Amino acid sequence: MNSETAQKLAMSIMGFTQDFKDLQGRGIDQVSSVILEYCSTHERVRPSDIAAMLKVNPSSITRRIQVMEEEGIIRLTKDSQDQRSVLVSITEKGENELEELIGRVSSIFANVTKEWAIDEIEAFTNAMDRFSSGLKDWMKEHPDTSKNTQRRTIRTSWKEQ
């Protein structure tokens, strides 16, 4: 790929990322959604597991989990094997909220692509999946050695890791 094409790709993806962040202002909280998705596919997990999946410092996830518990979308229970630890699980209300959220996002994306042919949507989806996979591979091959390693962005995939 030449430099100009790489720059166009970078600008396009940065714009898409910002657009997706802007959806948060419309009630689509990406961090909570990813936590709900993770809990729905992993039954009971520790807060440290969630922090590792999000690639954030475990202490930064504590308040988020407390708020989500207060909202009734996750449940915290003592770990029977380690009474000092808690396990996080999604509640029925959380499952319903996740399903509603996925429906809203799907509706937005369907509206945005309403004039696209199905093969264009499939090609775009496949290209995004391929790009995401390649980026993950690159990050594994080029680990971040900066002091800010714990302060990373969350994954944006709606799929299980």
Backbone bond lengths (Angstrom), bond angles and torsions (degrees), N, CA, C in turn:
res aa  C-N    CA-C-N  psi(-1)  N-CA   C-N-CA  omega(-1)  CA-C   N-CA-C  phi
1 M - - - 1.446 - - 1.531 107.88 -
2 N 1.304 116.47 136.71 1.461 118.90 179.04 1.532 110.60 -81.78
3 S 1.308 115.82 167.26 1.462 122.58 -174.75 1.531 112.48 -60.89
4 E 1.302 116.68 -41.58 1.471 120.14 -178.41 1.527 111.05 -64.89
5 T 1.314 116.94 -42.61 1.464 121.46 178.43 1.528 110.42 -65.24
6 A 1.329 117.10 -41.54 1.462 121.02 178.45 1.532 110.36 -61.97
7 Q 1.328 117.19 -40.28 1.469 120.56 178.59 1.523 111.17 -65.85
8 K 1.339 117.53 -41.19 1.467 120.74 177.70 1.525 110.59 -61.89
9 L 1.338 115.96 -42.74 1.457 120.61 178.13 1.524 110.64 -62.16
10 A 1.334 116.69 -45.97 1.468 120.88 179.87 1.527 110.81 -59.83
11 M 1.318 117.57 -45.43 1.457 121.24 -179.06 1.533 111.25 -65.56
12 S 1.320 116.44 -39.40 1.459 120.91 179.04 1.530 110.81 -63.69
13 I 1.323 116.20 -45.40 1.467 119.80 -178.84 1.526 110.75 -69.01
14 M 1.319 118.28 -39.66 1.470 120.10 176.80 1.528 110.44 -62.64
15 G 1.329 116.93 -39.02 1.464 120.24 176.82 1.517 111.65 -64.90
16 F 1.334 116.88 -43.47 1.460 121.05 178.25 1.521 110.51 -61.57
17 T 1.338 116.37 -42.42 1.462 120.94 179.77 1.522 110.25 -60.73
18 Q 1.330 117.11 -43.84 1.468 120.54 178.86 1.528 110.64 -65.62
19 D 1.325 116.98 -41.28 1.465 119.88 178.02 1.521 110.74 -60.02
20 F 1.327 116.04 -41.40 1.462 119.53 179.54 1.523 110.49 -66.13
21 K 1.337 117.16 -39.27 1.464 120.24 176.16 1.525 110.98 -62.32
22 D 1.331 116.48 -35.84 1.461 120.42 178.98 1.528 112.33 -63.90
23 L 1.325 117.54 -24.32 1.466 120.46 176.09 1.526 111.13 -63.09
24 Q 1.339 117.12 -23.94 1.459 119.95 178.47 1.523 110.38 -59.70
25 G 1.320 117.41 -32.56 1.455 121.26 177.24 1.519 112.61 -68.85
26 R 1.310 116.67 -10.46 1.464 121.86 177.97 1.526 110.76 -105.60
27 G 1.323 116.00 23.01 1.462 120.17 175.99 1.515 114.46 86.39
28 I 1.311 117.47 12.90 1.463 120.34 179.04 1.525 107.27 -106.30
29 D 1.331 116.06 92.47 1.459 122.64 -177.55 1.522 108.51 -86.83
30 Q 1.318 115.36 106.80 1.460 120.97 -172.96 1.525 112.24 -63.75
31 V 1.326 118.34 -42.55 1.464 119.93 -177.03 1.529 110.72 -64.53
32 S 1.326 117.10 -49.71 1.468 119.77 179.08 1.520 111.05 -61.10
33 S 1.346 117.06 -39.22 1.461 119.16 179.79 1.512 112.26 -63.46
34 V 1.338 116.32 -40.88 1.462 119.77 179.92 1.525 109.67 -67.35
35 I 1.334 117.37 -38.87 1.471 120.38 177.18 1.526 109.66 -62.58
36 L 1.332 117.43 -45.73 1.469 120.37 178.89 1.523 110.93 -61.36
37 E 1.324 116.75 -43.83 1.467 120.42 179.41 1.532 110.26 -60.65
38 Y 1.332 116.08 -45.52 1.461 120.92 -179.08 1.532 110.34 -61.60
39 C 1.334 116.07 -45.58 1.469 119.56 179.76 1.522 111.66 -66.32
40 S 1.331 117.78 -31.26 1.466 119.70 -179.43 1.522 111.79 -72.79
41 T 1.323 117.04 -22.90 1.470 119.96 -178.56 1.529 112.55 -104.79
42 H 1.321 117.70 -5.03 1.457 120.66 -177.28 1.527 113.43 -128.54
43 E 1.312 119.07 22.29 1.463 124.89 179.80 1.517 112.33 46.65
44 R 1.324 119.38 -106.04 1.472 121.83 -175.78 1.526 109.67 -109.86
45 V 1.322 115.73 123.48 1.463 121.04 -176.54 1.521 109.96 -130.66
46 R 1.300 115.94 158.96 1.465 121.37 176.04 1.532 109.35 -83.99
47 P 1.327 117.33 152.03 1.471 119.84 174.66 1.529 112.10 -55.29
48 S 1.334 117.23 -34.46 1.469 119.79 179.00 1.528 111.51 -65.76
49 D 1.344 117.80 -30.72 1.470 121.38 175.35 1.527 110.18 -65.54
50 I 1.331 115.67 -41.67 1.463 120.84 179.09 1.522 109.63 -65.10
51 A 1.330 116.93 -44.91 1.468 120.84 179.13 1.525 110.76 -60.37
52 A 1.324 116.78 -41.55 1.472 120.45 179.26 1.525 110.57 -64.66
53 M 1.328 116.87 -41.91 1.458 120.88 179.36 1.528 110.53 -63.39
54 L 1.336 116.45 -39.72 1.465 121.20 179.39 1.525 112.61 -80.53
55 K 1.344 115.69 -12.24 1.464 121.92 -177.32 1.531 111.14 61.09
56 V 1.340 114.86 47.97 1.457 121.48 176.30 1.519 108.73 -128.15
57 N 1.309 115.77 165.27 1.452 121.52 176.67 1.532 109.00 -65.50
58 P 1.335 118.73 133.54 1.467 120.77 -178.50 1.533 113.85 -54.21
59 S 1.325 117.80 -34.49 1.463 118.98 -179.23 1.530 111.89 -66.30
60 S 1.326 117.03 -25.00 1.468 119.43 -178.82 1.528 112.40 -76.80
61 I 1.315 117.97 -13.56 1.460 121.03 -178.36 1.530 111.62 -92.82
62 T 1.329 117.11 -18.22 1.464 121.38 -174.69 1.519 112.86 -57.00
63 R 1.324 117.25 -51.36 1.472 120.43 -178.29 1.521 110.87 -63.88
64 R 1.302 117.70 -40.90 1.472 121.24 -179.77 1.526 109.89 -59.48
65 I 1.321 116.45 -44.18 1.461 120.76 -179.04 1.528 110.66 -66.26
66 Q 1.331 117.29 -38.99 1.467 120.51 177.88 1.525 111.09 -61.28
67 V 1.326 116.38 -43.82 1.473 120.98 178.99 1.528 110.05 -63.28
68 M 1.320 116.48 -43.65 1.459 120.40 179.88 1.527 111.16 -63.83
69 E 1.338 116.93 -35.14 1.464 120.04 176.36 1.530 109.91 -67.48
70 E 1.329 116.84 -43.15 1.465 120.82 178.06 1.529 111.50 -60.45
71 E 1.330 116.48 -33.40 1.466 121.54 178.12 1.529 111.58 -76.14
72 G 1.336 116.95 -12.00 1.451 121.51 178.44 1.518 114.36 80.61
73 I 1.334 117.22 17.65 1.471 118.57 -178.01 1.528 112.43 -98.20
74 I 1.331 116.74 -13.88 1.463 121.30 170.48 1.516 108.44 -134.90
75 R 1.317 115.26 162.32 1.466 122.41 179.83 1.525 107.82 -124.15
76 L 1.331 115.15 136.06 1.463 120.55 175.09 1.521 108.05 -108.41
77 T 1.329 116.08 128.70 1.460 121.02 176.91 1.516 109.29 -131.84
78 K 1.326 115.72 150.74 1.463 120.02 176.69 1.519 109.34 -65.27
79 D 1.303 115.20 140.34 1.461 121.57 176.26 1.522 107.52 -76.77
80 S 1.315 117.15 119.87 1.471 120.75 -177.81 1.530 112.15 -64.68
81 Q 1.333 117.18 -23.09 1.458 120.72 179.79 1.523 112.43 -89.19
82 D 1.344 116.74 -18.07 1.462 121.52 -179.68 1.520 107.82 -149.61
83 Q 1.315 116.40 95.60 1.460 121.83 -174.77 1.532 113.33 -61.87
84 R 1.326 117.84 -15.39 1.471 120.38 178.04 1.519 111.44 -79.89
85 S 1.305 116.78 -14.57 1.458 121.74 -174.05 1.524 110.91 -110.01
86 V 1.343 115.31 155.27 1.454 120.58 174.75 1.518 109.17 -116.21
87 L 1.307 114.90 156.97 1.458 122.00 175.46 1.517 108.29 -114.59
88 V 1.297 115.97 143.44 1.458 122.92 -178.30 1.520 108.41 -108.54
89 S 1.320 116.60 132.82 1.462 120.58 174.69 1.524 108.56 -138.95
90 I 1.305 115.65 154.65 1.457 120.87 -179.62 1.521 109.16 -83.12
91 T 1.326 116.79 142.28 1.462 121.75 177.51 1.527 109.33 -92.97
92 E 1.309 115.91 172.39 1.466 119.87 176.27 1.530 109.64 -61.31
93 K 1.339 116.66 -39.63 1.463 120.03 176.88 1.535 110.03 -61.67
94 G 1.319 117.20 -40.20 1.460 121.30 177.71 1.520 111.82 -64.49
95 E 1.335 116.78 -41.69 1.470 121.26 177.08 1.527 109.87 -60.39
96 N 1.341 115.72 -43.37 1.465 119.82 179.49 1.524 111.10 -65.06
97 E 1.329 116.81 -41.84 1.457 120.55 179.07 1.526 111.19 -64.38
98 L 1.326 117.04 -41.30 1.459 121.01 178.08 1.529 110.66 -63.19
99 E 1.322 116.34 -44.36 1.469 120.41 178.76 1.532 110.56 -61.81
100 E 1.330 116.53 -41.73 1.467 120.93 178.72 1.537 110.46 -64.82
101 L 1.318 116.11 -41.91 1.456 120.83 -180.00 1.530 111.11 -63.26
102 I 1.311 116.58 -46.53 1.468 120.41 179.09 1.530 109.61 -61.77
103 G 1.317 116.67 -37.90 1.460 120.49 176.69 1.519 112.20 -63.42
104 R 1.344 116.69 -42.61 1.473 120.65 179.18 1.521 110.74 -65.06
105 V 1.337 117.08 -45.94 1.470 120.34 -179.97 1.527 109.98 -64.22
106 S 1.318 116.92 -42.40 1.476 120.50 178.45 1.523 110.61 -61.07
107 S 1.326 116.34 -40.01 1.462 121.09 178.73 1.528 111.18 -64.22
108 I 1.324 116.54 -43.36 1.469 121.10 177.71 1.523 109.77 -60.40
109 F 1.345 116.23 -49.01 1.461 119.82 -178.05 1.526 111.45 -65.70
110 A 1.334 117.33 -36.63 1.465 120.43 177.59 1.526 109.92 -63.79
111 N 1.338 115.86 -39.12 1.462 119.79 179.28 1.521 111.15 -67.51
112 V 1.337 116.18 -42.45 1.468 121.14 -179.26 1.528 110.98 -63.13
113 T 1.324 116.93 -34.84 1.470 121.20 -175.94 1.529 112.76 -103.82
114 K 1.328 116.74 17.07 1.481 119.88 -173.88 1.528 113.93 -59.48
115 E 1.325 117.13 -25.43 1.467 119.15 -179.80 1.525 112.20 -97.67
116 W 1.325 117.01 6.46 1.461 121.34 178.58 1.522 109.00 -87.37
117 A 1.307 116.05 147.69 1.468 121.26 171.92 1.530 108.07 -74.58
118 I 1.308 116.64 152.03 1.470 121.11 -178.61 1.518 111.16 -57.40
119 D 1.336 118.08 -37.26 1.462 119.76 179.67 1.533 110.93 -67.68
120 E 1.335 118.05 -30.36 1.465 120.37 175.78 1.531 110.72 -68.16
121 I 1.325 116.44 -41.37 1.470 121.04 178.31 1.524 110.03 -63.76
122 E 1.319 116.43 -44.84 1.464 120.51 178.93 1.529 111.40 -63.68
123 A 1.337 117.02 -41.93 1.467 120.60 178.79 1.530 110.33 -64.83
124 F 1.326 116.79 -41.82 1.463 121.03 178.52 1.535 110.43 -62.61
125 T 1.323 116.07 -46.58 1.472 120.92 179.37 1.520 110.83 -60.58
126 N 1.318 116.94 -45.50 1.467 120.73 178.87 1.526 111.49 -63.42
127 A 1.340 116.42 -40.75 1.462 119.92 178.68 1.528 111.22 -65.54
128 M 1.339 117.22 -40.44 1.472 120.50 178.43 1.533 110.33 -64.39
129 D 1.328 116.96 -43.82 1.463 120.86 178.00 1.526 110.71 -61.53
130 R 1.317 115.96 -43.75 1.471 120.73 -179.94 1.527 110.88 -64.91
131 F 1.335 116.44 -42.47 1.460 120.55 178.42 1.531 110.56 -62.97
132 S 1.340 116.53 -46.07 1.461 121.31 179.73 1.524 111.35 -59.64
133 S 1.319 116.30 -43.84 1.459 121.26 178.59 1.527 111.04 -62.57
134 G 1.325 115.97 -44.44 1.464 120.31 178.83 1.519 111.89 -63.82
135 L 1.321 116.78 -38.72 1.461 120.76 178.75 1.531 110.73 -65.95
136 K 1.332 116.43 -41.62 1.471 119.94 177.03 1.529 110.61 -62.10
137 D 1.326 116.70 -42.94 1.468 120.63 177.66 1.527 110.65 -61.14
138 W 1.331 116.53 -44.15 1.460 120.50 179.65 1.529 110.35 -61.02
139 M 1.332 116.86 -43.30 1.475 120.13 -178.81 1.530 111.18 -65.24
140 K 1.329 117.52 -33.80 1.467 120.17 176.22 1.523 110.82 -66.88
141 E 1.330 116.16 -39.25 1.466 121.28 -179.46 1.525 112.47 -75.63
142 H 1.337 117.37 -21.71 1.466 123.06 -177.40 1.525 109.46 -128.24
143 P 1.334 117.52 71.61 1.468 119.52 -176.58 1.529 111.38 -62.29
144 D 1.323 114.72 147.98 1.462 122.01 178.68 1.521 108.02 -75.99
145 T 1.299 116.34 121.84 1.466 120.54 -179.39 1.524 111.64 -107.04
146 S 1.335 116.84 6.87 1.464 119.15 179.86 1.523 110.35 -73.98
147 K 1.318 115.76 168.05 1.466 120.70 178.82 1.517 111.52 -71.22
148 N 1.320 117.91 -15.37 1.455 121.64 -178.86 1.524 112.46 -92.22
149 T 1.311 118.31 23.23 1.457 122.35 -176.39 1.519 111.65 -56.30
150 Q 1.345 118.46 -37.73 1.457 121.51 -178.43 1.524 112.34 -74.99
151 R 1.315 118.85 -14.57 1.463 121.61 -176.54 1.513 109.06 -103.47
152 R 1.291 116.31 80.39 1.459 121.95 -178.19 1.519 109.49 -117.25
153 T 1.301 114.60 166.38 1.451 119.42 175.02 1.521 108.88 -79.84
154 I 1.314 114.95 157.31 1.459 118.86 179.27 1.516 109.87 -79.71
155 R 1.319 115.70 162.19 1.456 118.97 176.40 1.525 107.72 -69.63
156 T 1.280 117.76 152.70 1.459 121.04 -178.41 1.512 112.40 -111.85
157 S 1.289 117.44 3.62 1.456 120.32 179.26 1.511 109.93 -73.32
158 W 1.312 117.14 143.35 1.455 121.78 174.77 1.518 109.88 -93.00
159 K 1.311 116.08 6.55 1.462 120.64 -178.27 1.518 110.06 -102.00
160 E 1.327 116.11 157.64 1.464 121.68 176.82 1.515 108.95 -64.19
161 Q 1.332 116.32 142.48 1.476 119.99 177.90 1.495 110.37 -69.20
